[in-house]
Amino acid sequence: MSKVQQNFSVVSDDADKPGPSQPASVRSLRSTTKRNASSEVAGPAPKIAVKVEKWTIESVCKNGRRLDLSSNEPNAASVIKTLFKEIHGSVLSKLNIHPLHWDECADSELGPFLKTFNNSVKAFRKNNPRDVLLSKENWRQKEASEFRVICDLACQLAIPNPRVLNTHYAGFSSGTYGETNIETLQKILDLLGVKEDDVFMDLGSGIGQLVTFAAAYTNIAHVRGVELQQVPAGFADENVRQFKKLMRHFGEKPRPFELKLGDFNTEEIETFLKEKATIIFCNNLAFDPDLMIKLRAILQFCNNGTKIVVTQKLETTKKGRTPRDCFFTASADTISLFETDGSEKGNVSWTNNIVPYYLTTVDNYKPFREAATRAKQEEANRLAKLMCSKKNGAKHGEKE
């Protein structure tokens, strides 16, 4: 049993729990005796072993590897159907293979279909050794969906029941588990214009899907995530394993990344945030005032130019008030990342409403520029008053 399974073996749905015992019906002694006798003869119903199917998908990409899945893996059949529906559609057209009705087909149809598909892929390779069936040249363009699909499928394979993630938390609080949609992160990364020397840090990385996506979609130098809660951090390990397996299937190598169980208040994480991170992501909407103070105390020492994306403005408290002498008012600029008209679908897991995201850019030279601007304006005002005084004096002399 894996570490994750050990942690969650006690968690189950109500449907899996035995219900309360029911009182027996009032029957005659004769009928009861007869029923018990027949039960003893029949014995317990024999258990029918569920056949485990092995599913194999040949790679259709350069340097890709075969993908092996089993029917007893979480959501394996659904993952295969989504993979062919969302990514392999053009491949089926090239091979002249008619797709299944992915939203309706039975899992038992996958075996024969994959046998036909794999044989066709092998034949194509033999007859066209220099060609590839699936081109990936557009996968990193804005709004491209392939890496979103891969990261989502990895999560499905890693987490049998997503509801487990919220079972261990209180209501809306600093510890509540909630995901930012991968599509939302993609929009954020596109807006930020991620460069090769950037270092991305996700504070509260959960199961790690945003970290894996950033590592797959961008050409960033390094991606890192830290998660305080044991439950999502435990699932993150399996998510990483499935993510790497899917990336190998498509012949892709993610950028360097790591996920860690821990607290952003530790000395090692604080140092990383202050000295190395250039892009920091934090879903802090549910942070209480004390936790916000701790977060601000660290982030105010980030390097000049550091970009911090949050869901609750750093320069405000929980009640929306601006603290006195706040660093993020004096030495940073904050803008809203998304302007919405209310027609978009929800961008987070815990609500169908649009959650705003704010970009705070550390600008350590802002106070000096503003001081210089004020000094220049004050000097201009002084000279204007002086000129006005001289003109008034000259007019008064002429009258005399």
C-alpha positions in Angstrom: 0.0 0.0 0.0 1.4 3.4 -1.0 1.8 6.3 1.4 -1.1 8.0 -0.1 -3.3 5.0 0.2 -2.3 4.6 3.8 -3.3 8.2 4.6 -6.7 7.9 3.0 -7.8 4.3 3.6 -10.2 5.5 6.2 -11.9 8.0 3.8 -15.0 6.7 2.0 -18.3 7.9 0.5 -21.5 7.4 2.4 -22.6 4.9 -0.3 -19.7 2.6 0.8 -20.6 2.7 4.4 -23.0 0.0 5.8 -26.3 1.4 6.8 -28.0 0.8 10.2 -29.3 -2.6 10.9 -33.0 -3.1 10.1 -35.5 -5.0 12.4 -36.4 -8.5 11.0 -39.9 -9.0 9.6 -42.4 -10.9 11.8 -42.5 -14.4 10.4 -43.7 -17.8 11.6 -41.1 -20.0 13.2 -41.6 -22.5 10.4 -40.8 -20.1 7.6 -37.8 -18.7 9.5 -36.4 -22.2 10.1 -36.9 -23.1 6.5 -35.2 -20.0 5.2 -32.2 -20.5 7.5 -31.8 -24.1 6.4 -31.8 -23.2 2.8 -29.3 -20.5 3.5 -26.9 -22.9 5.1 -27.1 -25.2 2.1 -26.6 -22.4 -0.4 -23.7 -20.8 1.5 -22.3 -17.3 0.8 -22.5 -16.1 -2.8 -19.2 -16.7 -4.6 -17.2 -13.6 -5.4 -16.7 -12.9 -9.1 -13.2 -11.7 -9.9 -13.0 -8.6 -11.9 -10.9 -9.0 -15.0 -8.1 -6.4 -15.2 -7.5 -5.2 -18.7 -4.1 -4.0 -19.9 -4.3 -1.1 -22.2 -1.3 0.0 -24.4 -1.0 3.1 -26.6 1.8 3.4 -29.0 3.4 6.9 -29.1 2.8 9.0 -32.2 5.5 11.6 -31.4 9.2 11.8 -32.0 11.1 10.3 -29.1 7.8 9.3 -27.4 7.3 6.2 -25.4 4.5 3.6 -25.2 1.9 4.4 -22.6 0.7 1.4 -20.5 -2.4 1.6 -18.3 -4.6 -0.9 -16.5 -8.3 -0.9 -16.0 -7.9 -1.0 -12.2 -6.0 2.3 -12.2 -8.1 5.4 -11.2 -10.0 6.8 -14.1 -7.8 5.0 -16.7 -10.6 4.4 -19.2 -11.7 8.0 -19.0 -8.2 9.2 -19.4 -7.7 7.1 -22.6 -11.0 8.4 -24.1 -10.1 12.0 -23.3 -6.6 11.6 -24.8 -8.0 10.5 -28.1 -10.8 13.0 -28.1 -8.7 16.1 -27.2 -5.2 15.3 -28.7 -5.2 12.3 -31.1 -8.1 13.4 -33.3 -5.8 14.4 -36.2 -3.8 11.2 -35.8 -6.9 9.0 -36.3 -7.7 11.0 -39.5 -4.2 10.3 -40.9 -4.5 6.6 -40.1 -8.0 6.4 -41.5 -9.4 5.1 -38.2 -12.9 5.9 -37.3 -13.1 7.2 -33.7 -15.3 5.7 -31.1 -18.2 7.8 -29.6 -15.9 8.8 -26.7 -18.7 10.2 -24.5 -20.8 7.1 -24.8 -18.6 4.1 -25.6 -18.1 1.3 -23.1 -14.8 0.6 -21.5 -14.8 -2.9 -23.1 -14.6 -1.3 -26.6 -11.2 0.2 -25.8 -9.2 -3.0 -26.1 -10.2 -3.8 -29.7 -9.9 -0.2 -30.7 -6.4 0.2 -29.3 -5.3 -3.0 -31.0 -6.3 -1.5 -34.4 -4.7 1.8 -33.5 -1.4 0.3 -32.4 -1.1 -1.9 -35.5 -1.8 1.1 -37.7 0.9 3.2 -35.9 3.5 0.5 -36.3 2.7 0.1 -40.0 3.0 3.9 -40.5 6.4 4.0 -38.8 7.6 1.1 -41.0 6.4 2.8 -44.2 7.3 6.4 -43.2 10.4 6.2 -40.9 11.1 10.0 -41.2 7.6 11.2 -40.6 5.7 11.7 -37.3 2.0 11.4 -36.9 1.5 14.2 -34.4 3.2 17.6 -34.7 3.8 19.6 -31.5 5.0 22.8 -33.0 2.0 24.8 -31.7 1.7 23.3 -28.3 3.3 26.3 -26.5 1.4 29.0 -28.3 -1.1 31.1 -26.4 -4.3 29.3 -25.6 -2.9 26.0 -26.8 -4.7 23.2 -24.8 -2.5 20.1 -25.1 -0.4 20.6 -22.0 -3.6 21.5 -20.0 -5.0 18.2 -21.1 -1.9 16.3 -20.1 -1.8 17.9 -16.6 -5.5 17.3 -16.1 -5.2 13.6 -17.1 -2.2 13.2 -14.7 -4.4 14.5 -11.8 -7.2 12.1 -12.8 -4.8 9.1 -12.7 -3.4 10.3 -9.4 -6.6 11.0 -7.5 -9.4 8.4 -7.3 -11.8 10.7 -5.5 -11.1 14.5 -5.6 -13.7 15.1 -2.8 -11.1 13.6 -0.4 -9.1 16.8 -0.7 -11.7 18.9 1.1 -12.7 16.3 3.7 -10.0 17.3 6.1 -10.5 21.1 6.1 -12.8 23.5 8.0 -15.1 25.8 6.0 -13.7 28.8 4.2 -10.4 29.3 6.0 -6.7 29.7 5.5 -6.4 25.9 5.2 -9.2 25.3 2.7 -8.2 23.4 -0.3 -9.1 25.2 -3.6 -7.7 25.0 -7.0 -6.9 27.7 -9.6 -7.9 26.4 -13.0 -5.0 25.5 -15.2 -6.6 27.6 -18.0 -6.4 30.6 -15.6 -2.8 30.1 -14.9 -2.1 29.8 -18.6 -3.6 33.2 -19.1 -1.6 34.6 -16.3 1.7 33.2 -17.6 0.9 34.6 -21.1 0.2 38.0 -19.7 3.4 38.0 -17.6 5.6 37.0 -20.6 7.6 34.4 -18.8 11.3 34.4 -19.8 14.0 31.7 -19.7 15.7 33.1 -16.6 12.5 33.4 -14.6 11.9 31.3 -11.4 8.3 30.5 -10.5 7.1 29.8 -7.0 3.6 28.5 -6.0 2.7 29.1 -2.4 0.1 26.6 -1.5 0.7 24.3 -4.5 -1.9 21.7 -3.5 -1.6 18.6 -5.7 0.9 20.4 -7.9 -1.0 20.8 -11.1 -0.1 24.4 -11.6 3.6 23.6 -11.0 3.6 20.8 -13.5 1.8 22.9 -16.1 4.3 25.8 -15.8 7.1 23.3 -16.2 5.5 21.8 -19.3 4.1 25.0 -21.0 6.9 27.5 -20.5 10.7 27.6 -21.1 11.2 28.8 -17.5 14.5 28.2 -15.6 12.9 26.6 -12.5 9.4 25.9 -11.0 8.8 25.2 -7.4 5.7 24.6 -5.2 5.3 24.3 -1.4 2.2 22.9 0.3 1.4 23.0 4.0 -1.3 20.4 4.1 -0.4 16.7 4.1 -3.4 15.5 2.1 -2.8 17.3 -1.2 0.9 17.1 -0.8 0.6 13.3 -0.6 -1.4 13.2 -3.8 1.2 15.5 -5.4 3.8 12.7 -5.4 1.6 10.4 -7.5 0.5 13.3 -9.7 4.2 14.0 -10.5 4.7 10.3 -11.4 1.7 10.3 -13.8 2.7 13.6 -15.3 6.2 12.4 -16.1 4.8 9.2 -17.6 2.4 11.2 -19.9 5.1 13.6 -20.9 7.4 10.8 -21.9 4.6 9.3 -24.0 4.6 12.5 -26.0 8.4 12.8 -26.2 8.3 15.9 -24.0 10.7 16.9 -21.2 9.4 19.4 -18.6 11.5 22.2 -17.2 13.2 21.5 -13.8 10.5 21.5 -11.1 10.0 20.3 -7.5 7.1 20.0 -5.0 7.6 20.2 -1.3 5.6 19.6 1.9 6.3 22.6 4.1 5.5 26.1 5.3 6.4 29.3 3.5 7.4 30.7 6.9 10.5 28.5 7.1 13.9 30.1 6.7 14.7 28.1 3.6 11.5 29.1 1.7 11.8 32.7 2.9 15.3 32.9 1.5 14.2 31.4 -1.8 11.3 33.9 -2.1 13.6 36.9 -1.3 16.6 36.0 -3.4 15.6 33.6 -6.2 11.9 33.8 -7.1 11.0 36.2 -9.9 7.3 35.1 -10.2 5.3 34.2 -7.1 1.8 32.8 -7.2 -0.4 32.7 -4.1 -4.1 32.0 -3.8 -4.5 34.0 -0.6 -8.1 34.8 -0.8 -9.0 32.9 2.4 -5.9 34.1 4.4 -6.8 35.6 7.8 -5.2 39.0 8.8 -2.4 37.4 10.8 -1.4 35.1 7.9 -1.5 38.1 5.6 0.9 40.0 7.9 3.3 37.1 7.8 3.1 36.9 4.0 3.6 40.7 3.6 6.6 40.6 6.0 8.4 38.1 3.7 7.4 39.4 0.3 8.3 43.0 1.0 12.0 41.9 0.8 11.7 40.4 -2.6 14.1 41.5 -5.4 13.3 44.5 -7.5 11.0 43.5 -10.4 9.6 40.4 -8.7 6.0 39.8 -9.9 3.6 38.6 -7.3 0.1 37.2 -8.3 -2.5 37.0 -5.6 -6.3 36.8 -5.1 -6.3 39.2 -2.1 -4.4 42.5 -2.6 -1.2 42.6 -0.5 -1.6 46.2 0.5 -5.0 45.6 2.1 -6.3 43.7 5.1 -9.1 41.2 5.1 -11.7 44.0 5.5 -10.2 45.9 2.5 -8.5 48.6 4.6 -5.0 49.8 3.7 -2.5 49.4 6.5 -0.4 52.4 7.5 3.1 52.6 6.0 2.4 49.6 3.8 5.4 48.6 1.7 3.2 47.4 -1.1 1.7 50.9 -1.4 5.0 52.7 -1.2 7.3 50.4 -3.1 5.2 48.4 -5.5 2.6 48.7 -8.1 -0.6 46.6 -8.2 -3.0 46.1 -11.1 -5.9 43.9 -11.8 -5.0 41.1 -14.2 -8.4 40.3 -15.7 -11.2 42.6 -16.7 -14.4 40.6 -17.0 -17.9 41.3 -18.2 -19.4 38.6 -16.0 -20.0 36.1 -18.9 -16.9 33.9 -18.3 -17.2 30.6 -16.5 -15.6 30.2 -13.0 -11.8 30.2 -12.9 -11.4 28.4 -9.6 -12.7 25.1 -8.1 -14.7 26.3 -5.2 -17.1 28.7 -6.9 -18.7 29.4 -10.3 -18.0 33.1 -9.9 -14.9 34.8 -11.4 -12.3 35.3 -8.7 -10.1 38.4 -9.4 -6.3 38.1 -9.6 -3.9 41.0 -8.9 -0.4 41.5 -10.1 1.9 43.3 -7.7 5.3 44.2 -9.1 8.1 45.1 -6.6 9.5 48.5 -7.5 12.2 49.5 -5.0 13.0 52.7 -6.9 9.4 53.9 -6.7 9.8 56.0 -3.5 12.9 57.7 -4.9 11.2 58.5 -8.2 8.2 59.8 -6.4 10.4 61.9 -4.0 12.3 63.3 -7.0 9.0 64.1 -8.7 7.6 65.8 -5.6 10.9 67.8 -5.2 10.7 68.8 -8.9 7.1 69.9 -8.5 7.9 71.8 -5.3 10.7 73.6 -7.0 8.5 74.4 -10.0 5.9 75.8 -7.6 8.5 77.8 -5.8 9.8 79.4 -9.0 6.3 80.1 -10.2 5.5 81.9 -6.9 8.8 83.8 -7.2 8.0 84.9 -10.8 4.5 85.9 -9.8 5.9 87.9 -6.9 8.4 89.7 -9.2 5.7 90.5 -11.7 3.5 91.9 -9.0 6.4 94.0 -7.6 7.2 95.4 -11.0 3.6 96.4 -11.6 3.5 98.1 -8.2 6.7 100.1 -9.0 5.3 101.3 -12.3 2.2 102.7 -10.6 4.4 104.7 -8.2 
